[in-house]
Amino acid sequence: MNLGYANFLVKTDDDVYVNTLKLVEFLETVDTRSHSQFLQNQGAALNYLGGSVFSERSPHTFNAFSKWYVPPDLWTDQKTEIESITKKEYPHEGYPNYLEGNFYVITGHTVPLILNTSLELPLYHLEDVYLTGFIGSEILKIRLENVPNIFTSSAFWPRLKFWYTKFTINPTDIVVYHCDNDINIIKQIYSEVTLA
């Protein structure tokens, strides 16, 4: 029995505004066949990871009070595990490229690859680094892509950041906006988009 695949799966946090119409409009332009080194010979590569790409980030091994803190031993162990799966030396000082965790998109065909690989790699407490970085980017070699018009507000001045964002882009063109727990910003974007 063929259960089929969803074309795309969206992972998002609860304090993120997603303009589904703009997102679908963008996803219709994505050629998933060009985003993976897997299945190229069969012309059927359908792997895609899109969002806000972070590169050259290092783990917080120095500040035990940070929510992103990583004990140095855990960081060393994780690199060793990746080397045992890939059979090569881990080439980075810090994290591989990964997608910011408040929003990212995965093709349906990519989900089982990530799941199966996660059974080999011990869990890492930062889900975005683990799924899109270690597994997606580093082990599966899926190229990460920036989705246009994704914005994140400042943790200290979310309203000021949104006000500034409105000077750079019309709210109707925002695809994703992370309001950093200021839910009123989501309501404001929604009302501005629906009234436009």
C-alpha positions in Angstrom: 0.0 0.0 0.0 1.4 3.4 -1.0 0.7 6.0 1.7 2.3 8.8 -0.4 4.1 11.8 0.8 3.2 15.3 1.6 5.0 17.6 -0.8 6.3 19.7 2.1 6.3 19.7 5.9 6.6 23.0 7.8 8.2 23.1 11.3 7.4 26.3 13.1 7.2 27.6 16.6 4.0 29.0 18.2 5.3 32.6 18.1 5.8 32.7 14.4 3.5 34.3 11.8 3.4 32.3 8.6 1.8 33.8 5.5 0.7 30.5 4.0 -0.3 32.0 0.6 3.1 33.6 0.1 4.8 30.4 1.4 2.9 28.2 -1.1 3.6 30.7 -3.8 7.4 30.4 -3.0 7.3 26.6 -2.7 5.7 26.2 -6.1 9.0 27.6 -7.5 11.2 25.2 -5.6 12.9 22.6 -7.8 13.5 19.9 -5.3 15.4 17.8 -7.7 18.4 20.1 -7.6 18.9 20.2 -3.8 20.4 16.9 -3.0 23.3 14.6 -4.0 21.1 11.6 -3.3 19.2 9.8 -6.0 20.8 12.0 -8.7 21.4 9.0 -10.9 17.7 8.2 -10.9 16.7 11.8 -11.6 14.4 11.6 -8.6 16.1 13.6 -5.8 13.3 15.2 -3.8 15.2 16.4 -0.8 15.0 20.0 0.3 15.6 22.0 3.5 14.6 25.7 3.4 14.5 28.5 6.0 17.0 30.9 7.4 20.5 29.5 6.9 23.0 30.0 9.7 26.6 29.4 8.9 29.8 29.5 10.9 28.1 29.3 14.3 29.9 27.8 17.3 28.4 26.0 20.2 28.1 27.9 23.5 30.6 25.8 25.5 31.4 28.7 27.8 28.2 30.0 29.2 26.4 27.4 31.3 23.4 29.8 31.8 22.6 30.1 28.1 19.7 28.0 26.8 22.1 27.1 24.0 24.8 25.8 26.3 26.7 22.7 25.2 29.0 20.9 27.6 32.4 20.6 26.0 32.4 16.8 26.4 29.0 16.6 24.6 30.4 18.6 21.7 33.4 16.4 21.4 31.3 13.2 21.6 28.9 14.5 18.9 31.7 15.3 16.5 33.1 11.7 17.1 29.7 10.2 16.4 29.4 12.1 13.1 32.8 11.0 12.1 31.9 7.3 12.8 28.8 7.6 10.6 30.4 9.6 7.7 33.7 7.7 8.0 35.6 11.0 7.7 37.0 13.7 9.9 34.5 16.3 11.0 35.6 19.3 9.0 34.2 22.2 11.0 35.4 24.1 14.1 31.8 24.8 15.0 28.4 23.7 13.7 27.8 22.9 10.0 25.3 25.1 8.2 21.9 24.7 9.7 18.4 26.3 9.6 17.1 28.6 12.3 14.8 26.5 14.4 11.7 28.8 14.6 10.7 28.0 11.0 11.9 25.6 8.3 10.5 23.6 5.4 11.3 19.9 4.5 10.1 17.9 1.6 8.1 14.8 2.4 10.7 12.6 0.8 13.4 14.1 3.1 11.6 13.2 6.3 12.3 9.4 6.2 16.0 10.1 5.4 16.3 12.3 8.4 14.4 9.8 10.6 16.5 6.9 9.6 19.7 8.8 10.0 18.6 10.0 13.5 18.5 6.3 14.5 22.3 6.2 14.0 23.2 9.6 15.5 22.7 10.2 19.3 20.3 12.9 20.1 21.6 16.5 20.4 19.5 18.9 22.5 19.4 21.7 19.9 16.8 20.4 17.4 17.6 22.8 14.6 21.3 22.1 14.7 20.7 18.3 15.1 18.1 17.8 12.3 19.0 20.4 9.7 22.7 20.8 10.5 24.3 17.5 11.6 21.8 15.2 9.8 20.6 17.3 6.8 23.6 19.4 5.9 26.6 17.3 7.2 25.6 13.7 6.9 23.0 13.7 4.1 24.7 16.6 2.2 21.4 18.3 1.5 22.0 21.9 0.5 20.2 24.3 2.7 18.3 27.2 1.0 17.2 30.6 2.3 13.5 31.1 2.0 12.9 34.8 1.1 11.3 37.4 3.4 11.8 35.6 6.7 12.2 38.1 9.6 13.0 37.7 13.3 12.3 40.4 15.7 14.6 41.5 18.5 14.2 39.8 21.8 14.6 43.2 23.6 12.7 45.6 21.3 10.3 43.4 19.2 7.9 46.2 18.3 10.7 48.5 17.3 12.2 45.8 15.1 8.8 45.1 13.4 8.3 48.9 12.9 11.7 48.9 11.2 10.9 45.9 9.1 7.8 47.6 7.8 10.0 50.3 6.3 11.9 47.7 4.3 9.0 45.5 3.1 5.3 45.6 2.8 3.7 43.3 5.4 1.8 41.5 2.6 5.2 40.3 1.3 6.3 38.8 4.6 6.5 35.1 4.3 7.5 34.4 7.9 7.9 36.6 11.0 9.2 35.4 14.3 7.8 37.8 16.9 9.8 36.4 19.8 6.8 35.9 22.1 5.1 39.2 21.3 1.9 37.6 20.0 0.4 41.1 19.3 2.8 41.5 16.5 1.3 38.4 14.8 -2.2 39.9 15.2 -1.0 43.2 13.8 0.6 41.5 10.7 -2.5 39.5 10.1 -4.8 42.5 10.3 -2.5 44.5 8.0 -2.3 41.6 5.5 -6.1 40.9 5.5 -7.0 44.6 5.1 -4.6 45.1 2.2 
